[in-house]
Amino acid sequence: MRQKGYFILALVFALLAAGAVYLYLLQLEQQVKQDLDYASIAVVKEHIPAHTRITVDMLATRDVPVSQVRSDALQRREDVAGAMARVPLYPGEPLIRDKLVFPGETHGGLTYLIAPGKRAMAVAVNEVIAVGYMLQPGHRVDVVAVLEKKGTEENIPYATIFVQDLLVLAVGQSLTPVVPKGQPALTVTLEVSPEEGQKLALAAERGSIRLLLRGAGDEGRPEPAPFKLHDFAVRLDTVNEDVPAAAGLLTAAAESLD
């Protein structure tokens, strides 16, 4: 009787063990099936230093099991080209979204917004210079400088538009358009070429500048001649000479009506 009980107990344990093995094999089979599904992702082909603009030839593609693909991994090399590496990237490393900064994105900071060959330059502003504090990142401006030219007897003031169509990168410390609140920004950061930066620095140090806000979509580049203070006097003289003639015409017209 006791042997029969031992036999039943052993049979129960055997069935439990078989069930556990079956469940394990079933789970293993599902895992293998999942691992057999592959996805193609973009990976780094060569070492890419931080702050480097990524090109397609720096990347390769690799097939990896779907279960190992991160949700923020980029799959196509073409989708990565043009982005900047925020940190160093190493061969074979998947391209993760958080490690990249794409054109126009601000989360990486000002340095990633500057176009190749350009520089960021801040200028001091007040309400007048900054167009009533209405400037926003993304606007485009011209810069007019008021300077003095040495004359024979005295210096001659003049105004000239010497740089045009500059991109506003930041207003104060803001890189995105915001509704002004609290203390107005005291600086505006412009995207300039090295040559434009030299001109702007000299004009700001030796004279005064004004920012001229361009209309949306306006790509024109007029070339007005510098306007001198003497030009006002010339125009006033012209107006004064025309006044008697105009008065005579008005008098004649009035007499004809009579």
PyMOL commands that set and color helices and strands:
alter all, ss='L'
color gray80, all
select helices_A, chain A and resi 2-35+56-58+66-68+77-80+97-99+110-113+194-206+229-257
alter helices_A, ss='H'
color red, helices_A
select strands_A, chain A and resi 38-44+59-65+84-85+100-101+119-124+140-149+156-171+187-192+208-213+227-228
alter strands_A, ss='S'
color yellow, strands_A
deselect
rebuild
show_as cartoon
